Amino acid sequence: MAVNAETGARIAPATPAETAGYPPARYAWYCVFALALATMINFLDRGILTLLVEPIKRDLKLSDVQMSLIMGFAFTFFYAVLGLPVARLVDRKSRKLIMTVGITIWSMMTMLCGLATNFWHLFLARMGLGVGETTSGPSAYSLLSDYFPPHRLPRAIAFMQVGFVAGTGLSLIIGAWIIQFVASHPDLTLPVVGQLRGWQMVLMLVGLPGLVVAAIMVTVREPPRLGGAQAQPTAVAEIFRFIVRHKIVYAPLFIGMGLRTAQMFGTQMWGPAFYGRTYGWSPSQVGYVSGLSVFIAMPAGLALGSWLAEHYWKKAVHDGNVRVVVLSTAISVPFGIAGPLMPDPWLAVGCMLLAQLTSIMAAAPENAAIQTVTPNRLRGQMTFLFLFIMNVIGMGLGPMIVGALSQYAFGESQIRLSLAAIGALLGAPAIVVFWRGLRPYGRAIASGKPLD
C-alpha cells in the first residue's frame, strides 16, 4: 500500500475498478500508435523549415525578422483564430474524424510551401499548415483521456510523444539527406510543377507521407466519453469563468508553459542557423548531428519524465506531475543558456543534448496534469487554451524574439548571444512560476475528482 509523502496516510494502489469503462488496453495502445504517427508527421512538417532557413533566406531575399514571421507567426495565426472553434467541436463530435481532416490539410499545405516563390506565398502556405494542425493537440489528448485511466495517462502520452521525437529528429536527418541529394542533382524536376530549388524539393517530399497517416487515422475507433461529457458545448464565457474560479491551479501551468516554450521554440528554430553562422557547419552536417541528438536525448527524457510521474502517483504524491515539470525546467534552462556560448561546436551539441533530455521530461506530466484536473466536457477546449499559449506565445513569439535580437541588438553573426539571452529572460522565470503552482495543483488532485 502506498504512503502519501506529504501526510503519511496510507493509500491503496490503483485497482481494476479504476480502469472500469475504459476500452481494452490492446486497442488503446493501437490508438497511441496511430496518434504517434500523426504527431511524427505534425512535427516533421512544421520542423523541416528550421533546417532550410539559410537557403530560403538567400533565394527569397528575406531578413531574419521575415524568416521568424514565417517560422512562428504565420504558423500560429490561424491556430489562434480557429483553434477554439475546433476545440469546441472536439468536445462534442468525432475526434478521430476531426484529426483525419486536419492531417490531410496540413500535409497538403506543407507541399504547397514547396511551391512558394516569394515571402507572401510562403507566409500564406505556412498559415494554411497551421489551420490543419489546430486539430492535433485537442483531439489527441482528449482521445487518450478516454482510452487510459489517470494513473496510466502519463505513460500513454509519453509513448504518443515518441512521435514528436521522431518527427523532430526526422525533420533534421531526412532534411539533411535530401539537401545532400538535391545538391548533387541540381536540375531535378517534377511533373506539372517543373524545376524546383533544393529547399522546395524537400518540402514537397516531406508532405506526402501525411496522406498515408490520414488513412491510418480513419481506422481508429472513437471511444465513449468518460468523466462528465455532455452533448451541448459549454459556453465560452463559462469556460473562462471556470479558469478564473480555479486560476491558482491553471495560471502557473499556462504562464510557465508560455515562458518555457518561447525559449524552447526560439532555440530550436534558430538552432541550425546558429551552428552554421557560429561554427561554419553546413545544413546537412547540422541536420545529421542535431537529428541524432534528438533521437538520443528525447526518448530518454520522455521515459524518465513518465517514470517519475508514475513513481509519484504510486507514492500518492498529489503534486507529482507538476513536480516533474519544475525539476525538468530547473535543470534544462541552465544548459540551454550555456550551450550557445560554448567555444567548441561539440560542447554546444553536448549542452543542447542535455537541455533537450531534461526539457522533454516535462512533456507527458504537464499534459497529464491538465487532463487529470479538467472535467471531460472541457478537456478539448482546455487543451486548446494550453496549446494556444504554447503555440501562439511559445512558437509565435520565441523565434521572433530571437530574430529581433539577432537583427537589431547583437547582429546576425552573434546569434549565439540572442539564444543565450532568451534563455535567461524567459527560461529562468518559468522555473519560479511552475514552482508556485505545486501546492494548488496538489490540493486539486487530493480531492479525488476533476475540478468543477
Sequence and secondary structure as in RCSB ss.txt:
>XXXX:A:sequence
MAVNAETGARIAPATPAETAGYPPARYAWYCVFALALATMINFLDRGILTLLVEPIKRDLKLSDVQMSLIMGFAF
TFFYAVLGLPVARLVDRKSRKLIMTVGITIWSMMTMLCGLATNFWHLFLARMGLGVGETTSGPSAYSLLSDYFPP
HRLPRAIAFMQVGFVAGTGLSLIIGAWIIQFVASHPDLTLPVVGQLRGWQMVLMLVGLPGLVVAAIMVTVREPPR
LGGAQAQPTAVAEIFRFIVRHKIVYAPLFIGMGLRTAQMFGTQMWGPAFYGRTYGWSPSQVGYVSGLSVFIAMPA
GLALGSWLAEHYWKKAVHDGNVRVVVLSTAISVPFGIAGPLMPDPWLAVGCMLLAQLTSIMAAAPENAAIQTVTP
NRLRGQMTFLFLFIMNVIGMGLGPMIVGALSQYAFGESQIRLSLAAIGALLGAPAIVVFWRGLRPYGRAIASGKP
LD
>XXXX:A:secstr
 EE TTT  EE    GGGGTTS  HHHHHHHHHHHHHHHHHHHHHHHGGGGGHHHHHHHHT  HHHHHIIIIIHH
HHHHHHHHHHHHHHHTTS HHHHHHHHHHHHHHHHHHHTT  SHHHHHHHHHHHHHHHTTHHHHHHHHHHHHS G
GGHHHHHHHHTHHHHHHHHHHHHHHHHHHHHHHH TT EETTTEE  HHHHHHHHHHTHHHHHHHHHTTS     
 SS  SS   HHHHHHHHHHTHHHHHHHHHHHHHHHHHHHHHHHHHHHHHHHHH   HHHHHHHHHHHHHHHHHH
HHHHHHHHHHHHHHTT TTHHHHHHHHHHHHHHHHHHHGGG SSHHHHHHHHHHHHHHHHTTHHHHHHHHHHHS 
HHHHHHHHHHHHHIIIIIIIHHHHHHHHHIIIIII GGGHHHHHHHHIIIIIHHHHHHHHHTHHHHHHHHHTTS 
  
